[in-house]
Amino acid sequence: MKITVLTENTANKRGLLGEHGLSVLIEVRGKKLLFDAGQSSVYVRNAERLGMRLDDADAVVLSHGHYDHTGGLEEFPGKLPPVYVRRAALEDKLCKNADQVTFRRIGIPWVVHEDGNIRIPDEIKESLRFTEEKEEIFPDIFVLGNIPADGDLPLFWKQTGSGLVPDRMEDEQLLVIREKSGLSVFAGCAHVGILNCLSFVESHFQGEHIRFLLAGMHLKGSGKKEIEDTIERIRDYGIEQLVPLHCTGIHAIAMMRDAFGKSCLSGETGVSFSWQDEG
């Protein structure tokens, strides 16, 4: 498997750009998967700078319906392959501002909500494949949704016909790849909690070992105790390689690097990881 970070909040190589968002190219078993598409064309530009093609991708997997993971889909070079996404990702999503009174829209920019209707560009609409709880999109390559949250997520809301209601992020989904050496799990933001995500994977792949985790963990702004507890619970899974990035937050990433040492890998734009699955 080869994994290349095309877009992340930071960049570590000359000529590459970072932005608040995530896009990762995964090459495994002759398949090429784009996991998220950032918020703009940055992932396309970075792929070009890295000498990597995207127009031959076999699939796009969107982790959830926020602008920083989906906005760049309109910039995809060439005809879109199947785009695997939860139907709830198309909802009109909002986030509370710091004043805790006003809201800003954070949903998919190419989805237009107007008079109770949804408009999507035809070239994207025809590529969408709506996913259910667990789907094997290619042999041993799965998307996994319906991840339970522990309750309402105070920052996140959605606009409905009856007004604003809490958004429990039913659209969030994971990408899980099975190899002989174990499972590789990819999470865009883990708004419902990275520990809930790992527990959900464990329940659907009983007896299988999670060996690799690349994830935005939505721990930015979390206190030291919460981060320490998360680290200890992650440690219990025996994950061999951990890549915390994007919304995990600088403080949490630093604590994870201290806790996991060389097992915690850097996830800036331009970084690649690869291994042979010898099992």
HELIX and SHEET records of a PDB file:
HELIX    1   1 VAL A   42  ARG A   49  1                                   8    
HELIX    2   2 TYR A   67  THR A   70  1                                   4    
HELIX    3   3 GLY A   71  GLU A   75  5                                   5    
HELIX    4   4 ARG A   87  LEU A   90  5                                   4    
HELIX    5   5 ASP A  122  LYS A  125  1                                   4    
HELIX    6   6 ILE A  194  HIS A  204  1                                  11    
HELIX    7   7 LYS A  224  ASP A  236  1                                  13    
HELIX    8   8 HIS A  246  THR A  248  5                                   3    
HELIX    9   9 ILE A  250  PHE A  260  1                                  11    
HELIX   10  10 GLY A  261  SER A  263  5                                   3    
SHEET    1   A 7 LEU A 128  PHE A 130  0                                        
SHEET    2   A 7 VAL A  83  VAL A  85  1                                        
SHEET    3   A 7 ALA A  59  VAL A  61  1                                        
SHEET    4   A 7 LYS A  31  PHE A  35  1                                        
SHEET    5   A 7 SER A  23  VAL A  28 -1                                        
SHEET    6   A 7 LYS A   2  THR A   7 -1                                        
SHEET    7   A 7 SER A 272  SER A 274 -1                                        
SHEET    1   B 4 PHE A 103  ARG A 105  0                                        
SHEET    2   B 4 ASP A  92  LYS A  96 -1                                        
SHEET    3   B 4 PHE A 156  THR A 160 -1                                        
SHEET    4   B 4 GLY A 163  PRO A 166 -1                                        
SHEET    1   C 2 VAL A 112  GLU A 114  0                                        
SHEET    2   C 2 ASN A 117  ARG A 119 -1                                        
SHEET    1   D 6 LYS A 134  PHE A 138  0                                        
SHEET    2   D 6 ILE A 141  LEU A 144 -1                                        
SHEET    3   D 6 LEU A 174  GLU A 179 -1                                        
SHEET    4   D 6 GLY A 182  ALA A 187 -1                                        
SHEET    5   D 6 ILE A 210  GLY A 216  1                                        
SHEET    6   D 6 GLN A 241  LEU A 245  1                                        
END                                                                             
